[in-house]
Structure formats: structure tokens, C-alpha cells
């Protein structure tokens, strides 16, 4: 069910060994796309066998076709594994260069099964 995200700024290949290898990404900034279309970014602190993950310093990026990208700080956040569509390691240097005020796009739609 879980896939890895490959977008500009998120081009690091997944760790070898699948989900158990997420430990290689602990203490690094990751991007999470949820099944309901939310985009969360934070420091990966942990996960369990059902891929529930813990993000610290978490923030949500909210997209709109009519307004710049907005970020809302969420702090420490636990995301249920059954609500995760994609996880990717963030290239922080590339991410910092993005001009979020210039980005306009439709919000992601929810995953339908």
C-alpha cells in the first residue's frame, strides 16, 4: 500500500529493505502524502510494524489554485499507517530554494479504492 514519493525536492531513492529500513531515515526530514490528500513534512522519529509513523517539527503544506502555498505548524504528530499513501526523504537544500509564495496548484484529491 505504501509507495515512495519522487518529486522535485524528494528524489532520494527508498532505503533498501523496504519499510523495515525506514530506520535509515530516522532523524531526517521526510515528506508524507496521506490518503486524504494532505502533505505533511517533518523529522521522522519512529515507526512500527503497521507503518504508523511519528513526525516531529511537523508542518502541513496546503495548496490552492487561488493562493500561495500555506504552511501550518503541527508539532509532534502520529500518522496512522493505513492513512499513508507515500513517504519520501526531503532534500532540504532543494526544498529551501522553492518559492512557495509563487506556487499555485489544485489540492491533492483523496485516494479512492
Secondary structure, DSSP 4 states (H G I P E B T S, - for coil): --EE--STT--PPPPTTGGGGGGGGTTSEEEEEETTS-EEEEEEEEE-TT--EEEEEEEEEE--SSS--EEEEEEEEEE-GGGEEEEEE--HHHHHH--GGG---PPPPPP--
